[in-house]
Amino acid sequence: TTATTSTTSTTLGFLSSNIFQVLTFFSSLLFFPPPLLPSLSMTTLKLLLGVDDGAKSLNDIIAIESEGDVDGSIFLHPLISLYSKGDNRVVIISFVNTFHHYFVIGRKMSVDLMKRMASGDALFIDGMTQIASKKRDALWGDKQFPTVEYLLSNEDSIVSDIGGFIGQKKQPVLVIVDGISEALSVGVPSHVIYRFVKRLHNLISPSSGSEESSLVFHVHNDALNDVEGKMVNNLAHMSTKLLTVSALATGASKDIHGSVSCTIPTPLTSKTQTVHFRNKDSGVFLFPIGSAVGLM
């Protein structure tokens, strides 16, 4: 009887100790998440991009490529927020969304693009109306259609306007081109898009006197033909960092919306890191594959 009592006491003590350790572990995750993986969208995105946490601007050419049923343009907004909150400047050229889209998402991230435009710190170019001409459609009547002729004839003035905006103030500038696939899908040739993006790159290069400025462009890979795919590959080779945003191979998930890989080329090879992400109103939350730290 004495031996049985002793064994029972030992077993209970062992279980109590282990249960306490388990509860302590999960409590630490809830209240003290690991410092290298905070659930702050810009902090974790900086870690993925290999940027110092205190940075208020970048010095990169970033290609964002979407693959599958997922929209990688969500990663544009944390970058817009970074430059805006750092009292820097932003240029957005969009072939897919109106200004209202960026304005609404910006407000959710405490950025007022309307106010920044009024102060001369933001410029928006609606690629689907400003870079287009009016044509007569037999069914729908007068409509705005992007045309090769219009883009070619107005490209110089558009690039000149952006260059003039950048030159107004000696501050870092973020230049975003959103919706390259959409522009290609309505007939703008790939070589025209390539030349346009290349000219924007020249505007923010150090040789032009623009320091800590960046160019970011977004494209849906699945919507490209072979010729367009080769052009996008050339743009990717021009970039210093490549973000590949992919849908989950296992299908949609309530808690995980996809994965994002960051590839940073080096002289001999390239380094790639992949994490999962979840999109929320307040930003994009990143966390390691197999972990739910970013969701807490």
Backbone as CSV, one residue per row, in Angstrom:
resi,resn,N_x,N_y,N_z,CA_x,CA_y,CA_z,C_x,C_y,C_z
1,THR,0.825,-1.203,0.000,0.000,0.000,0.000,0.858,1.250,0.000
2,THR,1.904,1.202,0.809,2.824,2.350,0.873,3.484,2.573,-0.468
3,ALA,3.890,1.477,-1.143,4.546,1.579,-2.456,3.592,2.149,-3.481
4,THR,2.311,1.709,-3.430,1.299,2.213,-4.384,1.073,3.693,-4.199
5,THR,0.984,4.126,-2.927,0.779,5.543,-2.620,1.940,6.372,-3.126
6,SER,3.174,5.847,-2.957,4.375,6.556,-3.401,4.386,6.700,-4.914
7,THR,4.009,5.601,-5.632,3.989,5.635,-7.104,2.960,6.627,-7.607
8,THR,1.788,6.608,-6.974,0.711,7.532,-7.370,1.137,8.971,-7.179
9,SER,1.789,9.261,-6.065,2.247,10.634,-5.775,3.278,11.076,-6.801
10,THR,4.188,10.143,-7.152,5.225,10.465,-8.135,4.603,10.768,-9.496
11,THR,3.627,9.934,-9.907,2.953,10.112,-11.206,2.222,11.434,-11.263
12,LEU,1.478,11.744,-10.201,0.733,13.008,-10.147,1.680,14.196,-10.192
13,GLY,2.802,14.056,-9.487,3.792,15.142,-9.490,4.360,15.369,-10.869
14,PHE,4.649,14.261,-11.591,5.204,14.343,-12.955,4.207,15.008,-13.902
15,LEU,2.942,14.576,-13.841,1.905,15.142,-14.711,1.690,16.624,-14.423
16,SER,1.635,16.964,-13.115,1.422,18.363,-12.731,2.546,19.236,-13.260
17,SER,3.774,18.753,-13.140,4.934,19.512,-13.608,4.874,19.724,-15.106
18,ASN,4.531,18.658,-15.862,4.496,18.768,-17.319,3.340,19.614,-17.795
19,ILE,2.175,19.476,-17.161,1.026,20.318,-17.525,1.366,21.780,-17.292
20,PHE,2.034,22.056,-16.183,2.433,23.444,-15.891,3.369,23.979,-16.975
21,GLN,4.331,23.132,-17.429,5.272,23.557,-18.465,4.559,23.820,-19.789
22,VAL,3.585,22.940,-20.122,2.825,23.119,-21.363,2.015,24.410,-21.320
23,LEU,1.320,24.634,-20.192,0.517,25.863,-20.053,1.410,27.100,-20.092
24,THR,2.574,27.017,-19.489,3.511,28.138,-19.493,3.977,28.441,-20.909
25,PHE,4.232,27.376,-21.685,4.702,27.548,-23.076,3.652,28.277,-23.915
26,PHE,2.388,27.790,-23.850,1.352,28.421,-24.669,1.018,29.830,-24.187
27,SER,1.114,30.061,-22.888,0.899,31.416,-22.367,1.965,32.361,-22.882
28,SER,3.201,31.865,-22.983,4.290,32.713,-23.481,4.061,33.079,-24.934
29,LEU,3.474,32.161,-25.717,3.182,32.465,-27.120,2.084,33.505,-27.232
30,LEU,1.079,33.398,-26.328,-0.044,34.335,-26.381,0.353,35.739,-25.960
31,PHE,1.149,35.837,-24.903,1.461,37.151,-24.347,2.844,37.662,-24.717
32,PHE,3.752,36.763,-25.068,5.107,37.175,-25.410,5.565,36.430,-26.662
33,PRO,5.007,36.788,-27.836,5.424,36.099,-29.062,6.906,36.282,-29.321
34,PRO,7.546,35.350,-30.039,8.988,35.435,-30.317,9.352,36.764,-30.943
35,PRO,10.400,37.440,-30.473,10.744,38.781,-30.932,11.099,38.870,-32.409
36,LEU,11.574,37.778,-33.027,11.963,37.848,-34.427,10.767,37.738,-35.366
37,LEU,9.580,37.416,-34.826,8.413,37.237,-35.676,7.209,38.007,-35.129
38,PRO,7.317,39.315,-34.935,6.198,40.087,-34.412,5.091,40.159,-35.444
39,SER,3.847,40.214,-34.986,2.722,40.259,-35.908,2.431,41.699,-36.311
40,LEU,3.425,42.356,-36.859,3.294,43.700,-37.393,3.654,43.646,-38.861
41,SER,2.743,44.054,-39.735,2.910,43.819,-41.165,4.199,44.400,-41.717
42,MET,4.515,45.666,-41.389,5.684,46.283,-41.996,6.969,45.720,-41.417
43,THR,6.954,45.400,-40.111,8.155,44.854,-39.479,8.523,43.516,-40.103
44,THR,7.546,42.620,-40.245,7.830,41.306,-40.804,8.160,41.396,-42.288
45,LEU,7.560,42.332,-43.010,7.889,42.499,-44.426,9.320,43.015,-44.568
46,LYS,9.743,43.891,-43.676,11.132,44.357,-43.686,12.089,43.199,-43.438
47,LEU,11.731,42.321,-42.496,12.572,41.160,-42.225,12.681,40.284,-43.465
48,LEU,11.565,40.085,-44.148,11.566,39.247,-45.346,12.413,39.875,-46.448
49,LEU,12.353,41.211,-46.563,13.112,41.917,-47.596,14.570,42.146,-47.205
50,GLY,14.918,41.816,-45.963,16.290,42.011,-45.503,16.616,43.468,-45.257
51,VAL,15.605,44.230,-44.779,15.764,45.664,-44.547,15.787,45.935,-43.046
52,ASP,16.603,46.886,-42.613,16.669,47.261,-41.203,15.305,47.734,-40.717
53,ASP,14.928,47.319,-39.506,13.599,47.626,-38.976,13.346,49.122,-38.841
54,GLY,14.401,49.902,-38.638,14.233,51.345,-38.465,14.189,52.119,-39.768
55,ALA,14.338,51.439,-40.909,14.370,52.121,-42.207,13.026,52.762,-42.533
56,LYS,13.069,53.967,-43.090,11.863,54.684,-43.511,11.744,54.739,-45.025
57,SER,12.694,54.136,-45.696,12.671,54.057,-47.154,13.543,52.880,-47.583
58,LEU,13.488,52.554,-48.859,14.286,51.460,-49.394,15.203,51.993,-50.487
59,ASN,15.977,51.129,-51.052,16.804,51.493,-52.205,16.831,50.279,-53.121
60,ASP,15.639,49.950,-53.649,15.474,48.674,-54.342,14.610,48.814,-55.593
61,ILE,14.725,47.810,-56.442,13.763,47.583,-57.515,13.107,46.253,-57.176
62,ILE,11.820,46.284,-56.851,11.130,45.095,-56.373,10.070,44.662,-57.382
63,ALA,10.181,43.429,-57.842,9.162,42.832,-58.708,8.244,41.983,-57.843
64,ILE,6.937,42.231,-57.933,5.950,41.416,-57.222,5.184,40.625,-58.269
65,GLU,5.293,39.300,-58.202,4.643,38.429,-59.179,3.605,37.558,-58.487
66,SER,2.370,37.606,-59.007,1.288,36.787,-58.462,1.154,35.510,-59.275
67,GLU,0.939,34.400,-58.568,0.757,33.111,-59.230,-0.459,32.408,-58.636
68,GLY,-1.394,31.991,-59.500,-2.591,31.324,-59.016,-3.659,32.321,-58.596
69,ASP,-4.635,31.826,-57.862,-5.784,32.633,-57.457,-5.448,33.461,-56.215
70,VAL,-4.562,34.423,-56.386,-4.140,35.292,-55.283,-3.680,36.619,-55.876
71,ASP,-3.857,37.700,-55.126,-3.506,39.036,-55.619,-2.337,39.591,-54.821
72,GLY,-1.161,39.606,-55.441,0.043,40.087,-54.758,0.107,41.578,-54.587
73,SER,-0.861,42.319,-55.159,-0.835,43.777,-55.015,-1.058,44.215,-53.569
74,ILE,-1.511,43.276,-52.714,-1.687,43.625,-51.297,-0.362,44.026,-50.659
75,PHE,0.754,43.592,-51.243,2.058,43.933,-50.683,2.533,45.325,-51.117
76,LEU,1.783,45.961,-52.014,2.121,47.336,-52.385,1.783,48.304,-51.256
77,HIS,0.692,48.024,-50.558,0.167,48.987,-49.585,1.067,49.185,-48.355
78,PRO,1.672,48.123,-47.793,2.629,48.365,-46.701,3.815,49.225,-47.140
79,LEU,4.226,49.107,-48.412,5.339,49.911,-48.914,4.916,51.373,-49.081
80,ILE,3.690,51.595,-49.554,3.154,52.958,-49.639,3.102,53.572,-48.246
81,SER,2.669,52.771,-47.278,2.595,53.245,-45.891,3.979,53.579,-45.347
82,LEU,4.966,52.724,-45.644,6.339,52.953,-45.168,6.859,54.310,-45.639
83,TYR,6.740,54.596,-46.930,7.253,55.852,-47.475,6.448,57.049,-46.976
84,SER,5.132,56.887,-46.894,4.281,58.003,-46.474,4.530,58.371,-45.019
85,LYS,4.597,57.368,-44.151,4.812,57.629,-42.725,6.243,58.081,-42.442
86,GLY,7.158,57.806,-43.364,8.536,58.270,-43.221,8.723,59.666,-43.779
87,ASP,7.589,60.335,-44.117,7.604,61.684,-44.686,8.356,61.720,-46.011
88,ASN,8.228,60.639,-46.781,8.795,60.577,-48.109,7.673,60.696,-49.137
89,ARG,7.955,60.420,-50.387,6.983,60.695,-51.441,6.646,59.429,-52.225
90,VAL,5.458,59.442,-52.844,4.944,58.250,-53.521,4.357,58.620,-54.872
91,VAL,4.670,57.809,-55.887,4.048,57.910,-57.211,3.388,56.569,-57.506
92,ILE,2.088,56.588,-57.831,1.362,55.363,-58.162,0.845,55.457,-59.582
93,ILE,1.270,54.525,-60.444,0.725,54.408,-61.794,-0.045,53.101,-61.828
94,SER,-1.355,53.166,-62.001,-2.175,51.965,-61.939,-2.932,51.730,-63.238
95,PHE,-2.821,50.504,-63.752,-3.577,50.078,-64.919,-4.785,49.232,-64.521
96,VAL,-5.051,49.145,-63.208,-6.077,48.208,-62.761,-7.042,48.798,-61.738
97,ASN,-6.627,49.768,-60.931,-7.491,50.323,-59.891,-7.549,51.846,-59.961
98,THR,-8.634,52.396,-59.455,-8.773,53.844,-59.375,-8.054,54.357,-58.131
99,PHE,-7.936,55.672,-58.013,-7.314,56.283,-56.841,-8.054,55.894,-55.568
100,HIS,-9.388,55.787,-55.655,-10.208,55.492,-54.475,-9.756,54.190,-53.810
101,HIS,-9.370,53.203,-54.598,-8.915,51.912,-54.065,-7.717,52.100,-53.136
102,TYR,-6.722,52.846,-53.575,-5.509,53.062,-52.780,-5.793,53.988,-51.595
103,PHE,-6.701,54.931,-51.805,-7.062,55.867,-50.743,-7.732,55.138,-49.574
104,VAL,-8.710,54.267,-49.896,-9.451,53.549,-48.849,-8.521,52.629,-48.057
105,ILE,-7.691,51.865,-48.750,-6.762,50.961,-48.051,-5.740,51.764,-47.257
106,GLY,-5.299,52.896,-47.808,-4.365,53.756,-47.084,-4.935,54.262,-45.780
107,ARG,-6.213,54.649,-45.794,-6.851,55.150,-44.565,-6.869,54.084,-43.476
108,LYS,-7.075,52.827,-43.884,-7.077,51.731,-42.910,-5.696,51.540,-42.285
109,MET,-4.661,52.008,-43.003,-3.294,51.891,-42.497,-2.773,53.245,-41.995
110,SER,-3.724,54.168,-41.723,-3.411,55.505,-41.170,-2.599,56.358,-42.128
111,VAL,-2.870,56.233,-43.434,-2.226,57.060,-44.452,-3.314,57.764,-45.250
112,ASP,-3.249,59.087,-45.328,-4.235,59.871,-46.078,-3.604,60.315,-47.395
113,LEU,-3.832,59.539,-48.453,-3.230,59.856,-49.748,-3.792,61.146,-50.344
114,MET,-5.044,61.456,-50.044,-5.642,62.693,-50.537,-4.894,63.906,-49.978
115,LYS,-4.626,63.866,-48.690,-3.909,64.963,-48.040,-2.474,65.046,-48.559
116,ARG,-1.868,63.901,-48.804,-0.492,63.891,-49.291,-0.407,64.393,-50.737
117,MET,-1.440,64.139,-51.519,-1.479,64.688,-52.872,-1.601,66.204,-52.839
118,ALA,-2.433,66.700,-51.910,-2.633,68.154,-51.776,-1.347,68.851,-51.354
119,SER,-0.506,68.157,-50.574,0.744,68.757,-50.099,1.905,68.529,-51.074
120,GLY,1.627,67.841,-52.194,2.670,67.603,-53.189,3.577,66.444,-52.870
121,ASP,3.113,65.537,-51.986,3.941,64.398,-51.594,3.465,63.079,-52.193
122,ALA,2.423,63.128,-53.011,1.932,61.925,-53.683,1.401,62.311,-55.059
123,LEU,1.577,61.402,-56.006,1.094,61.608,-57.373,0.438,60.322,-57.841
124,PHE,-0.771,60.438,-58.400,-1.477,59.265,-58.902,-1.762,59.437,-60.383
125,ILE,-1.421,58.410,-61.165,-1.697,58.407,-62.597,-2.585,57.212,-62.900
126,ASP,-3.796,57.492,-63.356,-4.761,56.455,-63.692,-4.453,55.949,-65.096
127,GLY,-3.766,54.822,-65.182,-3.327,54.304,-66.468,-4.442,53.891,-67.394
128,MET,-5.637,53.642,-66.863,-6.728,53.202,-67.713,-7.556,54.360,-68.260
129,THR,-7.299,55.566,-67.824,-8.023,56.714,-68.394,-7.061,57.770,-68.931
130,GLN,-6.000,58.070,-68.174,-5.058,59.083,-68.638,-4.174,58.550,-69.763
131,ILE,-3.868,57.254,-69.741,-3.072,56.654,-70.802,-4.031,55.875,-71.701
132,ALA,-4.968,56.585,-72.310,-5.974,55.958,-73.150,-6.561,56.987,-74.094
133,SER,-7.288,56.527,-75.088,-7.971,57.448,-76.000,-9.411,56.988,-76.175
134,LYS,-10.280,57.926,-76.541,-11.691,57.610,-76.702,-11.918,57.000,-78.079
135,LYS,-12.584,55.831,-78.103,-12.902,55.168,-79.355,-14.382,54.796,-79.369
136,ARG,-14.922,54.631,-80.549,-16.338,54.308,-80.708,-16.524,52.794,-80.749
137,ASP,-17.318,52.258,-79.816,-17.621,50.845,-79.807,-19.024,50.646,-80.370
138,ALA,-19.174,49.678,-81.262,-20.458,49.480,-81.942,-21.590,49.168,-80.970
139,LEU,-21.270,48.477,-79.884,-22.302,48.076,-78.931,-22.470,49.077,-77.799
140,TRP,-21.355,49.552,-77.243,-21.404,50.370,-76.035,-21.232,51.862,-76.293
141,GLY,-20.936,52.263,-77.509,-20.754,53.685,-77.798,-19.366,54.155,-77.442
142,ASP,-19.220,55.442,-77.089,-17.914,56.006,-76.772,-17.364,55.409,-75.480
143,LYS,-16.183,54.860,-75.529,-15.536,54.274,-74.361,-14.059,54.629,-74.362
144,GLN,-13.456,54.562,-73.172,-12.023,54.784,-73.064,-11.292,53.455,-73.275
145,PHE,-10.421,53.410,-74.260,-9.646,52.210,-74.530,-8.158,52.561,-74.546
146,PRO,-7.328,51.829,-73.787,-5.882,52.029,-73.930,-5.459,51.638,-75.345
147,THR,-4.733,52.476,-76.012,-4.289,52.187,-77.376,-2.793,52.378,-77.494
148,VAL,-2.195,51.613,-78.401,-0.759,51.705,-78.624,-0.386,53.122,-79.056
149,GLU,-1.158,53.675,-79.992,-0.834,54.999,-80.526,-0.846,56.065,-79.434
150,TYR,-1.854,56.012,-78.560,-1.963,57.039,-77.528,-0.821,56.923,-76.518
151,LEU,-0.537,55.695,-76.106,0.536,55.494,-75.129,1.875,55.926,-75.706
152,LEU,2.121,55.588,-76.958,3.374,55.971,-77.594,3.497,57.486,-77.714
153,SER,2.416,58.151,-78.075,2.477,59.599,-78.304,2.509,60.399,-77.011
154,ASN,2.045,59.793,-75.906,1.995,60.524,-74.645,2.978,60.026,-73.596
155,GLU,3.721,58.983,-73.920,4.659,58.423,-72.949,5.682,59.455,-72.500
156,ASP,6.197,60.253,-73.417,7.213,61.252,-73.079,6.690,62.256,-72.060
157,SER,5.466,62.746,-72.287,4.914,63.752,-71.379,4.604,63.153,-70.014
158,ILE,4.158,61.885,-69.989,3.859,61.228,-68.712,5.139,61.025,-67.907
159,VAL,6.175,60.516,-68.557,7.467,60.320,-67.882,8.029,61.671,-67.444
160,SER,7.841,62.685,-68.268,8.317,64.028,-67.922,7.598,64.566,-66.689
161,ASP,6.276,64.341,-66.608,5.506,64.797,-65.438,5.989,64.097,-64.164
162,ILE,6.243,62.792,-64.265,6.716,62.047,-63.098,8.111,62.523,-62.702
163,GLY,8.965,62.747,-63.700,10.311,63.251,-63.418,10.268,64.624,-62.776
164,GLY,9.340,65.478,-63.242,9.189,66.802,-62.635,8.732,66.716,-61.190
165,PHE,7.809,65.797,-60.908,7.334,65.593,-59.538,8.476,65.139,-58.639
166,ILE,9.265,64.170,-59.105,10.381,63.654,-58.308,11.408,64.749,-58.029
167,GLY,11.633,65.606,-59.016,12.644,66.647,-58.867,12.226,67.833,-58.031
168,GLN,10.939,67.927,-57.663,10.451,69.071,-56.884,11.053,69.128,-55.490
169,LYS,11.270,67.964,-54.882,11.776,67.906,-53.512,12.879,66.859,-53.424
170,LYS,13.863,67.115,-52.595,14.975,66.193,-52.405,14.624,65.191,-51.303
171,GLN,13.667,64.317,-51.617,13.256,63.285,-50.677,13.184,61.946,-51.417
172,PRO,13.377,60.835,-50.697,13.218,59.529,-51.327,11.816,59.359,-51.912
173,VAL,11.723,58.678,-53.041,10.450,58.497,-53.731,10.223,57.012,-53.998
174,LEU,8.995,56.571,-53.779,8.574,55.228,-54.147,7.705,55.324,-55.393
175,VAL,8.124,54.656,-56.476,7.349,54.644,-57.718,6.753,53.253,-57.891
176,ILE,5.422,53.189,-57.985,4.708,51.916,-58.095,4.015,51.825,-59.446
177,VAL,4.163,50.672,-60.097,3.400,50.374,-61.319,2.555,49.144,-61.021
178,ASP,1.246,49.330,-60.942,0.325,48.251,-60.598,-0.504,47.862,-61.832
179,GLY,-0.650,46.558,-62.062,-1.519,46.097,-63.131,-0.860,45.972,-64.491
180,ILE,0.400,45.542,-64.527,1.081,45.366,-65.812,0.355,44.329,-66.672
181,SER,-0.116,43.249,-66.058,-0.836,42.219,-66.811,-2.103,42.777,-67.447
182,GLU,-2.798,43.642,-66.710,-4.036,44.231,-67.228,-3.754,45.129,-68.430
183,ALA,-2.645,45.869,-68.373,-2.274,46.721,-69.508,-1.961,45.870,-70.738
184,LEU,-1.248,44.770,-70.520,-0.922,43.878,-71.628,-2.175,43.229,-72.215
185,SER,-3.139,42.925,-71.347,-4.341,42.207,-71.790,-5.232,43.045,-72.696
186,VAL,-5.101,44.384,-72.627,-5.931,45.238,-73.481,-5.170,45.724,-74.705
187,GLY,-3.999,45.145,-74.945,-3.333,45.404,-76.211,-2.087,46.245,-76.187
188,VAL,-1.651,46.717,-75.029,-0.400,47.475,-74.977,0.747,46.479,-75.166
189,PRO,1.610,46.663,-76.163,2.680,45.694,-76.438,3.669,45.576,-75.286
190,SER,4.242,44.407,-75.151,5.169,44.148,-74.055,6.402,45.042,-74.131
191,HIS,6.892,45.341,-75.341,8.098,46.170,-75.438,7.820,47.613,-75.014
192,VAL,6.560,48.058,-75.167,6.198,49.409,-74.722,6.175,49.473,-73.192
193,ILE,5.594,48.438,-72.572,5.574,48.372,-71.109,6.992,48.294,-70.564
194,TYR,7.835,47.467,-71.200,9.218,47.318,-70.742,9.953,48.660,-70.812
195,ARG,9.798,49.360,-71.922,10.471,50.652,-72.079,9.963,51.657,-71.043
196,PHE,8.651,51.644,-70.801,8.049,52.566,-69.839,8.613,52.332,-68.436
197,VAL,8.653,51.060,-68.006,9.173,50.721,-66.673,10.668,51.043,-66.595
198,LYS,11.394,50.784,-67.678,12.826,51.073,-67.704,13.081,52.574,-67.552
199,ARG,12.254,53.389,-68.177,12.412,54.853,-68.052,12.103,55.319,-66.635
200,LEU,11.130,54.675,-65.997,10.827,55.008,-64.600,12.010,54.629,-63.705
201,HIS,12.623,53.500,-64.017,13.812,53.075,-63.268,14.920,54.117,-63.379
202,ASN,15.117,54.656,-64.560,16.149,55.668,-64.755,15.873,56.929,-63.937
203,LEU,14.581,57.228,-63.721,14.222,58.430,-62.956,14.631,58.328,-61.492
204,ILE,14.637,57.104,-60.951,14.923,56.954,-59.512,16.307,56.352,-59.251
205,SER,17.109,56.200,-60.288,18.454,55.648,-60.110,19.359,56.663,-59.412
206,PRO,20.370,56.195,-58.664,21.290,57.118,-57.973,21.951,58.110,-58.920
207,SER,22.169,57.708,-60.177,22.820,58.607,-61.140,21.964,59.825,-61.454
208,SER,20.642,59.710,-61.200,19.746,60.849,-61.445,19.679,61.780,-60.234
209,GLY,20.400,61.421,-59.155,20.404,62.242,-57.950,19.350,61.838,-56.949
210,SER,18.623,60.763,-57.225,17.573,60.290,-56.321,18.119,59.171,-55.446
211,GLU,18.217,59.428,-54.139,18.773,58.452,-53.210,17.672,57.809,-52.375
212,GLU,17.859,56.537,-52.037,16.925,55.759,-51.231,15.526,55.731,-51.853
213,SER,15.470,55.832,-53.175,14.200,55.728,-53.882,14.061,54.308,-54.416
214,SER,12.814,53.913,-54.682,12.559,52.541,-55.120,11.502,52.492,-56.212
215,LEU,11.599,51.459,-57.029,10.605,51.160,-58.054,10.028,49.791,-57.751
216,VAL,8.692,49.703,-57.701,8.012,48.436,-57.418,6.948,48.224,-58.492
217,PHE,6.932,47.050,-59.101,5.902,46.772,-60.097,5.264,45.418,-59.838
218,HIS,3.963,45.327,-60.180,3.191,44.117,-59.901,2.627,43.538,-61.189
219,VAL,2.710,42.186,-61.320,2.228,41.511,-62.510,1.656,40.148,-62.129
220,HIS,0.581,39.737,-62.812,0.022,38.390,-62.659,0.661,37.492,-63.711
221,ASN,1.483,36.555,-63.299,2.186,35.681,-64.247,1.243,34.794,-65.050
222,ASP,0.137,34.366,-64.423,-0.760,33.422,-65.079,-1.470,34.023,-66.287
223,ALA,-1.479,35.351,-66.393,-2.220,36.000,-67.473,-1.347,36.327,-68.680
224,LEU,-0.099,35.839,-68.706,0.848,36.236,-69.745,1.018,35.158,-70.812
225,ASN,1.232,35.623,-72.054,1.627,34.678,-73.099,3.156,34.568,-73.097
226,ASP,3.708,33.814,-74.035,5.154,33.555,-74.026,5.977,34.828,-74.190
227,VAL,5.565,35.682,-75.119,6.308,36.929,-75.364,6.248,37.837,-74.143
228,GLU,5.058,37.977,-73.568,4.895,38.818,-72.378,5.663,38.237,-71.199
229,GLY,5.681,36.902,-71.103,6.421,36.247,-70.031,7.908,36.523,-70.104
230,LYS,8.460,36.543,-71.323,9.875,36.860,-71.492,10.169,38.299,-71.087
231,MET,9.253,39.215,-71.403,9.430,40.615,-71.024,9.436,40.762,-69.497
232,VAL,8.497,40.072,-68.839,8.426,40.138,-67.378,9.686,39.525,-66.760
233,ASN,10.209,38.462,-67.359,11.464,37.879,-66.872,12.603,38.885,-66.957
234,ASN,12.617,39.678,-68.030,13.641,40.721,-68.168,13.492,41.775,-67.078
235,LEU,12.248,42.124,-66.760,12.009,43.082,-65.669,12.465,42.487,-64.342
236,ALA,12.186,41.198,-64.146,12.588,40.536,-62.905,14.107,40.511,-62.767
237,HIS,14.823,40.309,-63.876,16.284,40.320,-63.842,16.816,41.712,-63.504
238,MET,16.038,42.737,-63.829,16.430,44.104,-63.519,16.243,44.418,-62.035
239,SER,15.393,43.643,-61.371,15.050,43.920,-59.978,16.132,43.446,-59.020
240,THR,16.171,44.075,-57.855,17.107,43.675,-56.807,16.465,42.668,-55.856
241,LYS,15.116,42.621,-55.857,14.400,41.669,-55.017,13.130,41.232,-55.739
242,LEU,12.799,39.958,-55.601,11.612,39.403,-56.249,10.696,38.795,-55.193
243,LEU,9.454,39.306,-55.126,8.435,38.728,-54.253,7.484,37.905,-55.114
244,THR,7.416,36.606,-54.852,6.498,35.733,-55.573,5.370,35.344,-54.631
245,VAL,4.158,35.778,-54.967,2.982,35.544,-54.116,2.167,34.426,-54.744
246,SER,1.965,33.346,-53.996,1.317,32.153,-54.550,0.123,31.731,-53.712
247,ALA,-0.871,31.154,-54.401,-2.000,30.564,-53.706,-1.545,29.272,-53.031
248,LEU,-2.286,28.830,-52.028,-1.944,27.595,-51.332,-2.161,26.393,-52.248
249,ALA,-1.213,25.477,-52.252,-1.331,24.275,-53.085,-2.480,23.390,-52.610
250,THR,-2.812,23.495,-51.321,-3.881,22.669,-50.749,-5.253,23.319,-50.865
251,GLY,-5.322,24.502,-51.479,-6.597,25.190,-51.622,-6.786,26.274,-50.587
252,ALA,-7.936,26.915,-50.638,-8.220,28.057,-49.758,-8.237,27.644,-48.291
253,SER,-7.838,28.586,-47.451,-7.825,28.357,-46.006,-8.361,29.599,-45.303
254,LYS,-9.075,29.388,-44.229,-9.643,30.501,-43.470,-8.559,31.352,-42.835
255,ASP,-7.510,30.711,-42.320,-6.484,31.422,-41.557,-5.247,31.769,-42.372
256,ILE,-5.030,31.097,-43.495,-3.850,31.346,-44.321,-4.308,31.635,-45.741
257,HIS,-3.917,32.781,-46.270,-4.388,33.193,-47.591,-3.408,32.874,-48.711
258,GLY,-2.188,32.502,-48.377,-1.218,32.155,-49.403,0.187,32.164,-48.852
259,SER,1.151,32.045,-49.752,2.560,32.105,-49.366,3.259,33.175,-50.190
260,VAL,4.314,33.733,-49.635,5.121,34.728,-50.348,6.594,34.372,-50.175
261,SER,7.297,34.335,-51.307,8.731,34.043,-51.301,9.492,35.291,-51.707
262,CYS,10.553,35.584,-50.987,11.424,36.703,-51.338,12.762,36.144,-51.811
263,THR,13.095,36.465,-53.060,14.374,36.035,-53.623,15.278,37.251,-53.771
264,ILE,16.452,37.172,-53.164,17.434,38.256,-53.229,18.655,37.736,-53.979
265,PRO,18.860,38.197,-55.220,20.014,37.711,-55.998,21.327,38.189,-55.381
266,THR,22.337,37.334,-55.472,23.699,37.686,-55.054,24.622,37.404,-56.240
267,PRO,25.864,37.865,-56.204,26.775,37.653,-57.341,26.915,36.194,-57.767
268,LEU,26.898,35.250,-56.824,27.120,33.851,-57.154,25.837,33.029,-57.201
269,THR,24.884,33.375,-56.353,23.641,32.596,-56.272,22.529,33.531,-55.809
270,SER,21.422,32.994,-55.393,20.340,33.812,-54.859,19.748,33.139,-53.629
271,LYS,19.292,33.947,-52.698,18.737,33.450,-51.446,17.230,33.638,-51.462
272,THR,16.491,32.584,-51.138,15.033,32.642,-51.135,14.490,32.229,-49.774
273,GLN,13.546,33.017,-49.274,12.871,32.687,-48.019,11.369,32.731,-48.266
274,THR,10.649,31.719,-47.783,9.210,31.623,-48.013,8.462,31.595,-46.684
275,VAL,7.382,32.359,-46.607,6.529,32.398,-45.419,5.072,32.380,-45.866
276,HIS,4.182,32.131,-44.924,2.753,32.234,-45.176,2.284,33.655,-44.852
277,PHE,1.124,34.025,-45.385,0.577,35.346,-45.053,-0.940,35.268,-44.886
278,ARG,-1.432,36.238,-44.144,-2.874,36.437,-44.000,-3.151,37.919,-44.187
279,ASN,-4.115,38.238,-45.024,-4.444,39.627,-45.309,-5.545,40.113,-44.376
280,LYS,-5.279,41.230,-43.690,-6.279,41.854,-42.814,-6.434,43.317,-43.200
281,ASP,-7.481,43.951,-42.682,-7.698,45.370,-42.976,-6.518,46.227,-42.554
282,SER,-5.869,45.832,-41.462,-4.770,46.630,-40.915,-3.423,46.325,-41.560
283,GLY,-3.385,45.356,-42.487,-2.125,45.050,-43.147,-1.991,43.572,-43.465
284,VAL,-0.842,43.211,-43.984,-0.549,41.826,-44.328,0.297,41.226,-43.219
285,PHE,-0.162,40.137,-42.642,0.547,39.503,-41.540,1.311,38.288,-42.053
286,LEU,2.611,38.246,-41.790,3.474,37.160,-42.241,3.862,36.278,-41.066
287,PHE,4.016,34.984,-41.323,4.433,34.071,-40.267,5.060,32.840,-40.901
288,PRO,5.943,32.137,-40.169,6.631,30.977,-40.728,5.663,29.886,-41.137
289,ILE,6.010,29.133,-42.161,5.190,28.007,-42.583,5.095,26.992,-41.452
290,GLY,3.865,26.585,-41.113,3.658,25.656,-40.023,3.489,26.313,-38.680
291,SER,3.476,27.659,-38.664,3.345,28.390,-37.405,2.110,29.277,-37.469
292,ALA,1.512,29.544,-36.318,0.369,30.455,-36.252,0.718,31.712,-35.472
293,VAL,2.025,31.983,-35.308,2.461,33.126,-34.509,1.893,34.421,-35.058
294,GLY,1.896,34.567,-36.384,1.435,35.817,-36.981,-0.036,36.058,-36.839
295,LEU,-0.796,35.021,-36.415,-2.236,35.173,-36.300,-2.668,35.533,-34.882
296,MET,-1.726,35.546,-33.965,-2.088,35.785,-32.561,-2.193,37.272,-32.263
